[in-house]
Amino acid sequence: MEPPDFEAMNLTLKPPAFPLCEDWKEDAEGSLFHLAHILLFLGFMGGSGSYGQLYLFTFLSLGFFCSSLWAWSDPCTTDTFLWSFALFAACLAQALYITYKLRSLSFDKDFEDLYNCMFKRLGVSVGHFGKIVASSDGAVHTLEKGQCFAVEGKTAIDRLSVLLSGRISVTVNEEFLHYIYPFQFLDSPEWDSLRPSEEGIFQVTLQADNQCRYIAWRRKKLYLLFAKHRYIARIFALIVRSDIAEKVYSLSDKAFDRAGRRYDLRLPSYCNMPGPELERPHDLLEVPMPREQTA
């Protein structure tokens, strides 16, 4: 048997369609490539809000800048350099714009304290809080000692207010109910009891125990803000109802039945109690026990 004629068969090795990688680059070019993608990875981990966006675009700017330096070192990657540099410029411009907005949103100390105590813990951004401050006209009102914020049966419910300093006592029929302390709403139950189109008057008297300062939002102006920003409407609904719950629990601590046991004001028997029973003055708020059902 004759051996095969390999020359006649013309068996030759063709070069691969794509060049094979012989070794990894260990110089500065490879380091810039890896650094760029590390920065891009960190940038895409940014959160929401103004500070989250600033974090995002800052790291994206650094990542695309390193990618531009890496592409500049290779004369065959001009298109890569141009795209990376364009993205670097866009991200840098966005980061500078967000920084400018954050610096322009500076508040007085009273509003800064209000933001830190009530809105920041809920994740409200500085930009949204700026809209809330603008709807109140940025004004801080003052109550002198003994001055009334609202009078029972006379003052109209036309605003929503937050106490900044001092202490307010709440009374009904000249009987003490509870105190209102800083960073609590003055009129949250009245606000929540009315629809936007309804009108009402206070059923309690709110009087300053000492010099007090507060912020107020007009109903119509605040509802216009809610119509434009549903997120702000949900935030106010949350903090107003949380404030009402705290007031209910503070009343429950002072409610006792005839046997001296603490009574829960949320029970239906208290809500449906006859009017004359409520109007009798007592040292302690006296609540009748539910009647036992007879077979």
TATA-V670447 format. One record per backbone hydrogen bond with DSSP energy under -1.0 kcal/mol. NH is the residue of the N-H (numbers start at 1). CO is the residue of the C=O. E is the energy in kcal/mol with one decimal. If there is no record, write none. Layout:
BEGIN
NH|CO|E / NH|CO|E
END
This chain:
BEGIN
6|4|-1.1 / 9|5|-1.5 / 12|10|-1.1 / 31|27|-1.4 / 32|28|-2.3 / 33|29|-1.8 / 34|30|-2.1 / 35|31|-2.6 / 36|32|-2.4 / 37|33|-1.6 / 38|34|-1.9 / 39|35|-2.3 / 40|36|-2.0 / 41|37|-2.1 / 42|38|-2.2 / 43|39|-2.4 / 44|40|-2.0 / 45|42|-1.2 / 46|43|-1.7 / 53|49|-2.3 / 54|50|-2.2 / 55|51|-2.3 / 56|52|-2.3 / 57|53|-2.7 / 58|54|-1.8 / 59|55|-2.0 / 60|56|-2.1 / 61|57|-1.9 / 62|58|-2.0 / 63|59|-2.6 / 64|60|-2.6 / 65|61|-1.9 / 66|62|-2.3 / 67|63|-2.0 / 68|64|-1.8 / 69|65|-2.1 / 70|66|-2.2 / 71|67|-2.2 / 72|68|-2.2 / 73|69|-1.1 / 74|71|-1.1 / 77|74|-1.8 / 81|77|-2.2 / 82|78|-2.4 / 83|79|-2.2 / 84|80|-2.4 / 85|81|-2.7 / 86|82|-2.1 / 87|83|-2.3 / 88|84|-2.3 / 89|85|-2.3 / 90|86|-2.1 / 91|87|-2.4 / 92|88|-2.4 / 93|89|-2.2 / 94|90|-1.9 / 95|91|-2.4 / 96|92|-2.3 / 97|93|-2.0 / 98|94|-2.2 / 99|95|-2.1 / 100|96|-2.1 / 101|97|-2.0 / 102|98|-2.3 / 103|99|-2.1 / 104|100|-1.9 / 105|101|-1.2 / 106|104|-1.5 / 112|108|-2.4 / 113|109|-2.6 / 114|110|-2.0 / 115|111|-2.3 / 116|112|-2.2 / 117|113|-2.2 / 118|114|-2.2 / 120|115|-3.4 / 123|120|-1.9 / 124|119|-1.9 / 129|125|-2.1 / 130|126|-2.0 / 131|127|-1.2 / 132|128|-1.7 / 133|129|-2.5 / 134|130|-2.2 / 135|131|-1.6 / 136|133|-1.0 / 137|134|-1.4 / 138|133|-1.4 / 139|136|-1.2 / 141|214|-3.0 / 143|212|-3.0 / 146|208|-2.6 / 147|144|-2.2 / 149|206|-2.7 / 150|206|-1.3 / 153|202|-3.5 / 154|151|-2.0 / 155|151|-2.0 / 157|200|-2.8 / 158|156|-1.1 / 160|217|-2.3 / 162|215|-2.5 / 163|184|-2.6 / 164|213|-3.5 / 165|213|-1.5 / 168|180|-2.1 / 169|207|-2.8 / 170|178|-2.7 / 171|205|-2.3 / 172|175|-2.3 / 175|172|-1.5 / 177|170|-3.2 / 180|168|-2.8 / 183|163|-4.3 / 186|161|-2.2 / 191|187|-2.3 / 192|188|-2.4 / 193|189|-1.2 / 198|195|-1.6 / 202|155|-2.4 / 205|171|-3.0 / 206|150|-2.1 / 207|169|-2.2 / 208|147|-2.5 / 209|167|-2.8 / 212|143|-3.0 / 213|165|-1.5 / 214|141|-2.3 / 215|162|-2.3 / 217|160|-2.7 / 219|158|-1.9 / 222|218|-2.5 / 223|219|-2.5 / 224|220|-1.7 / 225|221|-1.6 / 226|222|-2.1 / 227|223|-2.0 / 228|224|-1.4 / 229|225|-2.2 / 233|229|-1.6 / 234|230|-2.0 / 235|231|-1.9 / 236|232|-2.4 / 237|233|-2.2 / 238|234|-1.9 / 239|235|-2.3 / 240|236|-2.6 / 241|237|-1.8 / 242|238|-1.9 / 243|239|-1.9 / 244|240|-2.1 / 245|241|-2.1 / 246|242|-1.8 / 247|243|-1.8 / 248|244|-2.3 / 249|245|-2.1 / 250|246|-1.9 / 251|247|-1.8 / 252|248|-2.0 / 253|249|-1.4 / 254|251|-1.3 / 256|285|-2.0 / 257|261|-2.4 / 260|257|-1.8 / 263|255|-2.4 / 267|264|-1.7 / 270|267|-1.1 / 271|267|-1.3 / 272|268|-2.1 / 273|270|-1.4 / 278|275|-1.1 / 279|275|-1.3 / 287|256|-1.4
END
